[in-house]
Amino acid sequence: MLADVHFSDPILQKVQDPLLEAKGISLKMLRLDLVHPLVSGNKWFKLKHNLAEAHEQGYQAVLSYGGAYSNHLVALAAAAKLSGLRSIGVIRGELVEPLNPALAFMRAQGMELHPVSRSDYRLKEEASSKAALQAQYGPVFDIPEGGGNRLGLLGSAEISSFIKFSRSAVAGYVMLACGTAATMAGILTSLQGAARVLGVSVLKGADTLSPQIRQWLVEQGQNAPCAWEILRDYHCGGYAKATPQLRQRMHTFTQMSGIALEPVYTAKMIYALYDLAEQGYFPKGSEIIAIHTGGLVAM
Ligand SMILES: *Cc1c(COP(=O)(O)O)cnc(C)c1O
């Protein structure tokens, strides 16, 4: 049972970088990546209430969707195994053997991999697609791609309780990498105080993220949370694309702090943070809490 598995509370780790300190900026990392060795980062928060609900409703299997490198499916595979649930992963595109590390991890955790063509994947929310999956796998608790449903937002909202600014901070900023932005929306529903939340889109042309966040907030009955913004200029070429500058920043940061990042999400957040700092975006006396959303489990 999942209730018996130990998850640690994430720590707020001070990062001492002379470069930031010279600008009067203090940085802390919220280490969601350390909550569990296999179910890591923001994914655990988005999944926990979904898995509890699946149990509650008597389901023995959970099913969700993602690409061949989906951290969401990696986390779901491990979390389902820990909670004694069968799991099915609907994968966009073909399964190429040997499997990449993410898919190999999913399979090793016992997830049944169900590849579908890209065109079928686009139809995954159609009732007929869902009915076909139920016919093949039996009753399954269906979790949307990325875990961005009401229960996923509810879990993400819990992240806010670990965001604590020093009393001496002149201005507070929260930064995190965004894919679907469900994690950010959850945080916005519950964050107290006057912090400004900056979500770094890892996708190119992420025009839908801000409207999607607004819609989620309305659905949660939250119209006026703290100030927030999606930063759209740090995708470095698009999803899973990287530039030499991004890799350089990632290595410099890891060497300085000892904190490992990956290039798809967390490195882009750190890249944006340093770029803004260099531009003088953060006033002297600012405190930034950067959320380490994980992503290092099956690389
Ligand atoms: C999935 C993921 C994100 C994006 O989370 P969203 O809720 O989809 O915005 C950010 N960082 C890492 C490491 C992830 O795996």
The ligand as a Gaussian input file, in Angstrom:
#p B3LYP/6-31G(d) Opt

LIG

0 1
 C        6.917000      16.938000     -15.761000
 C        7.980000      17.830000     -15.282000
 C        7.789000      19.215000     -15.194000
 C        6.537000      19.902000     -15.696000
 O        5.431000      19.764000     -14.863000
 P        4.018000      20.371000     -15.315000
 O        3.122000      20.189000     -14.164000
 O        3.582000      19.529000     -16.506000
 O        4.222000      21.763000     -15.725000
 C        8.807000      19.996000     -14.679000
 N        9.973000      19.423000     -14.286000
 C       10.206000      18.104000     -14.387000
 C       11.520000      17.581000     -13.957000
 C        9.216000      17.263000     -14.884000
 O        9.466000      15.953000     -14.980000

